[in-house]
């Protein structure tokens, strides 16, 4: 079974609302925290009982990708630490 591709009117495309990804409030808060980081500073997410550190770390990594930043992420017992990761690699002569 293949795709059924047909011609469409360009007016329909221009009038349609584009779907765009809707970010959760949690992701928006993480992106804001990542954007506010300055070199040499770190932040931490305190984990409450029942929260899965791996899931929270994955959400943090996703938010970093959305923000376009590299992060250094460390998972400890009851918190997740993060700071700006290494910048651009040096050019070698």
SEPA-362880 format. One line per 3 residues: number of its first residue (from 1); for each residue x, y, z of N, C-alpha, C. Coordinates in steps of 0.2 Angstrom, whole numbers. Example, Ala and Ser with C-alpha at 12.3 -4.5 7.8 and 13.67 -1.06 7.14 Angstrom:
# residues 2
1> 66/-28/39/62/-22/39/66/-16/39 ~ 64/-11/35/68/-5/36/64/0/39
This chain:
# residues 93
1> 4/-6/0/0/0/0/4/6/0 ~ 4/10/-5/8/16/-5/4/23/-3 ~ 7/28/-4/4/34/-2/0/37/-8
4> -6/40/-6/-10/43/-11/-9/50/-12 ~ -5/52/-16/-3/59/-17/-7/63/-22 ~ -10/68/-21/-14/72/-26/-12/79/-26
7> -14/83/-31/-13/90/-31/-18/93/-27 ~ -16/99/-24/-20/103/-19/-19/110/-21 ~ -24/114/-19/-24/121/-20/-19/125/-15
10> -15/129/-18/-10/133/-13/-14/137/-8 ~ -20/140/-10/-24/144/-5/-26/140/1 ~ -27/133/0/-29/129/6/-23/129/11
13> -17/128/8/-11/128/12/-10/134/16 ~ -10/140/12/-9/146/15/-14/148/21 ~ -20/145/20/-26/147/25/-26/142/31
16> -23/136/30/-22/132/35/-18/134/41 ~ -20/132/47/-16/134/53/-10/129/53 ~ -4/131/54/1/126/54/1/123/61
19> 3/117/61/2/113/67/7/115/73 ~ 13/116/72/18/119/77/18/115/83 ~ 24/113/86/24/109/92/22/113/98
22> 18/111/102/16/114/108/20/111/114 ~ 24/116/117/28/114/123/24/114/129 ~ 26/109/134/23/109/140/26/115/144
25> 22/116/150/24/122/154/31/120/158 ~ 32/113/159/38/111/162/44/112/157 ~ 43/110/151/48/111/146/50/118/145
28> 45/123/145/46/130/144/50/132/150 ~ 48/130/156/52/132/162/59/130/162 ~ 60/123/159/67/121/159/71/125/154
31> 68/127/148/71/131/143/73/138/146 ~ 69/141/150/70/147/153/76/146/157 ~ 76/141/161/82/140/166/89/139/162
34> 88/135/157/94/134/153/97/141/150 ~ 92/145/147/94/151/144/97/156/149 ~ 95/155/155/98/160/160/104/158/163
37> 107/152/161/113/150/164/119/154/161 ~ 124/156/165/130/159/163/136/155/164 ~ 141/156/160/147/151/161/149/152/168
40> 151/146/171/153/145/178/148/145/183 ~ 142/145/181/136/144/185/132/138/184 ~ 129/135/189/126/129/188/119/129/192
43> 114/125/190/108/125/193/106/117/195 ~ 101/116/199/99/109/201/92/109/201 ~ 90/103/199/83/101/200/82/96/206
46> 78/98/211/77/94/216/72/88/215 ~ 74/82/216/69/77/215/65/75/221 ~ 58/74/220/54/73/225/53/65/225
49> 51/62/231/50/55/231/45/53/225 ~ 47/48/221/43/45/216/44/48/209 ~ 49/53/209/51/55/202/56/51/200
52> 56/49/193/61/45/190/67/50/188 ~ 73/49/190/79/53/188/80/53/181 ~ 79/47/178/81/46/171/76/50/167
55> 70/50/169/65/54/165/66/61/165 ~ 67/63/171/68/71/172/75/73/168 ~ 80/68/168/86/70/164/85/70/157
58> 80/66/155/79/66/147/75/72/146 ~ 70/74/150/67/80/149/71/86/149 ~ 76/86/153/81/92/153/86/92/147
61> 88/86/145/91/85/138/87/88/132 ~ 81/86/132/77/88/127/76/96/127 ~ 75/99/133/75/106/133/81/109/131
64> 87/106/133/93/109/130/93/109/123 ~ 91/104/120/91/103/112/86/109/110 ~ 80/110/113/76/115/110/79/122/111
67> 83/123/116/86/129/118/92/130/113 ~ 95/125/110/101/125/106/107/126/110 ~ 107/123/116/113/124/121/116/117/122
70> 122/116/124/125/110/126/125/110/134 ~ 123/105/137/124/105/144/128/99/147 ~ 131/101/153/134/95/157/129/93/162
73> 127/87/162/121/85/167/124/80/171 ~ 123/80/178/125/75/183/119/73/187 ~ 118/67/188/113/65/192/116/62/198
76> 113/65/204/115/63/211/109/60/214 ~ 109/58/220/104/54/223/97/58/223 ~ 97/64/225/90/67/226/90/74/221
79> 95/75/217/95/80/212/98/79/206 ~ 97/84/201/100/83/195/104/90/194 ~ 110/90/193/114/96/192/115/97/185
82> 115/104/183/117/105/176/120/112/175 ~ 124/112/170/128/118/169/129/119/161 ~ 131/124/159/133/125/152/139/120/150
85> 138/117/145/143/112/143/149/116/139 ~ 153/112/136/159/115/133/156/118/127 ~ 160/124/125/158/128/119/160/125/113
88> 162/129/108/164/127/102/171/124/103 ~ 173/119/99/180/116/99/185/121/97 ~ 191/121/99/196/126/97/198/123/90
91> 200/128/86/203/127/79/210/125/80 ~ 212/120/77/220/118/78/223/121/72 ~ 229/123/73/233/126/68/237/121/63
